[in-house]
Amino acid sequence: MSFVGDVLKNVEGIQYFYIVGLLIFIILFIIVIYRTVKIPKKDLEQYKTSILDHDDSESKEINK
């Protein structure tokens, strides 16, 4: 691994890639958190109950 470290130390401006990568990660993380918090409660209730409300017609089609 020291070979890779030595090569990367000699590349000028490589630190900007680390900064850009970190910024992209933080921005995407904030977007995911924001969109998760902004989901309407009605939709969340629908998602929760849809798992328990299994339609028998779907299972019959799968078993054919």
N, C-alpha and C positions, 0 to 999 in steps of 0.2 A: 504494500500500500504506500510505502514511502516514495516509490517511483511516481505514482499518480499525484501525490501531494507535492512533490518537487516540480512536476510539470505544471500543475495548476498555479503554483506560486509564481511561476515565471510568466504567466499569461497576464497581460495588462488589462485592467478593467473587469477581471473575473468577479470581483466583489459585487459588482452591479447585478450580476445574475442571481446571486444569493438574495439580494435585497428585493429584486423584482419577483422572484419565486415566493418569498415570504409575504410580500404584499398581495400577490394573487391568492395565496392560501387564505390570508386574513379576510380579504374582500369576499371570497366565495363563502367562507364560514359565516360571515355576517349576513350575507344574502340568504343562506339556508336558514339561519336562526330567525331572521325577520319574516321570511315566508311561512315558516312553521308557526310562529306566534300569530300571524295574521289570518290563519285558516279560520273561517267562521265556525262557531260552536255547533251550529246545525249540521254542517258537513261532518264534523268529528263524531257527533252522535250517530249519523247515518253510517259512517265507516265502522263504528263500534258495533252497531246492531246488525249490519249486513253480514258479519262473520257468523252470528248466531242464527240468522234467518236463512238457512240453507234451503233452497228450492229443490224439491224432489224431482222435478222434471229435468234438472241439470244432471243429477246423478243417474237417471235412467238413460239419458243420451250417452253418457260416458260408458255405461255398462253394456251397451249394445254391441 
